[in-house]
Amino acid sequence: MHLSPLLTDYFDVLRAVNKICWNRKINYKFIDTLEGYRLFTGKNIPPSQFGKIITIYPNNKKEFNRRL
């Protein structure tokens, strides 16, 4: 699952994702620098990678469909 928050909302979204994923033991990764954020939202990034700022790896389909 990929999340692409606006830069102005990024840290609020990341805090929420961190809390949920940590509590539910779900793996995730995120862009941790402003330079990285700009890279993944820039015009030179391949379309297949564009906007992949936060990536969540649900443990299974049930976890994927679970509500917050």
Sine and cosine of phi, psi and omega as CSV:
sin_phi,cos_phi,sin_psi,cos_psi,sin_omega,cos_omega
0.00,0.00,0.77,-0.64,-0.01,-1.00
-0.92,-0.38,0.68,-0.74,0.07,-1.00
-0.89,-0.46,0.64,-0.77,-0.03,-1.00
-0.75,-0.66,0.94,0.35,-0.01,-1.00
-0.94,0.33,0.43,-0.90,0.14,-0.99
-0.89,0.45,0.45,-0.89,-0.01,-1.00
-0.84,0.54,-0.62,0.78,-0.02,-1.00
-0.91,0.42,-0.39,0.92,-0.01,-1.00
-0.96,-0.27,-0.07,1.00,-0.19,-0.98
-0.81,0.58,-0.79,0.62,-0.10,-0.99
-0.94,0.34,-0.53,0.85,0.09,-1.00
-0.92,0.39,-0.69,0.72,0.04,-1.00
-0.90,0.44,-0.70,0.72,-0.01,-1.00
-0.88,0.47,-0.65,0.76,0.04,-1.00
-0.88,0.47,-0.67,0.74,0.01,-1.00
-0.91,0.42,-0.71,0.71,0.02,-1.00
-0.88,0.47,-0.70,0.71,0.00,-1.00
-0.85,0.53,-0.74,0.67,-0.02,-1.00
-0.88,0.48,-0.75,0.66,-0.03,-1.00
-0.91,0.43,-0.76,0.65,-0.05,-1.00
-0.92,0.40,-0.63,0.77,0.01,-1.00
-0.89,0.45,-0.73,0.69,-0.02,-1.00
-0.91,0.42,-0.54,0.84,-0.05,-1.00
-0.99,-0.16,0.05,1.00,0.00,-1.00
0.84,0.55,0.77,0.64,0.02,-1.00
-0.95,-0.32,0.75,-0.66,0.04,-1.00
-0.96,0.28,0.56,-0.83,0.07,-1.00
-0.39,-0.92,0.28,-0.96,0.11,-0.99
-0.65,-0.76,0.31,-0.95,-0.06,-1.00
-0.43,-0.90,0.36,-0.93,0.09,-1.00
-0.98,0.19,0.81,-0.59,-0.14,-0.99
-0.95,-0.30,0.15,0.99,0.03,-1.00
-0.70,-0.71,0.42,-0.91,0.08,-1.00
-0.89,0.45,-0.61,0.79,0.04,-1.00
-0.88,0.48,-0.69,0.72,0.04,-1.00
-0.90,0.44,-0.67,0.74,0.04,-1.00
-0.85,0.52,-0.75,0.67,0.00,-1.00
-0.89,0.46,-0.61,0.80,0.03,-1.00
-0.88,0.47,-0.74,0.67,-0.08,-1.00
-0.98,0.19,-0.06,1.00,0.09,-1.00
-0.86,-0.51,0.17,0.98,-0.04,-1.00
-1.00,0.04,0.21,-0.98,-0.06,-1.00
-0.96,0.28,-0.26,0.97,-0.05,-1.00
-1.00,-0.08,-0.02,1.00,0.00,-1.00
-0.99,0.16,0.64,-0.77,0.05,-1.00
-0.87,0.49,0.59,-0.81,-0.02,-1.00
-0.79,0.61,-0.55,0.84,-0.03,-1.00
-0.94,0.35,-0.27,0.96,-0.01,-1.00
-0.93,-0.36,-0.19,0.98,-0.10,-1.00
-0.85,0.52,0.76,-0.64,0.13,-0.99
0.98,0.19,0.09,1.00,-0.01,-1.00
-0.99,0.13,0.96,0.27,-0.10,-1.00
-1.00,0.09,-0.69,0.73,0.07,-1.00
-0.80,-0.61,0.77,-0.64,0.02,-1.00
-0.86,-0.51,0.80,-0.60,-0.01,-1.00
-0.93,-0.38,0.69,-0.72,-0.02,-1.00
-0.91,-0.40,1.00,0.09,0.02,-1.00
-0.84,0.54,0.53,-0.85,-0.03,-1.00
-0.93,0.36,-0.47,0.88,-0.03,-1.00
-0.25,-0.97,0.03,-1.00,-0.04,-1.00
-0.90,0.44,-0.61,0.79,0.02,-1.00
-0.87,0.49,-0.71,0.71,0.03,-1.00
-0.90,0.44,-0.64,0.77,0.02,-1.00
-0.86,0.51,-0.65,0.76,-0.06,-1.00
-1.00,0.07,-0.11,0.99,-0.04,-1.00
-0.92,0.39,0.66,-0.75,0.03,-1.00
-0.98,0.20,0.40,-0.91,0.05,-1.00
-0.92,0.40,0.00,0.00,0.00,0.00
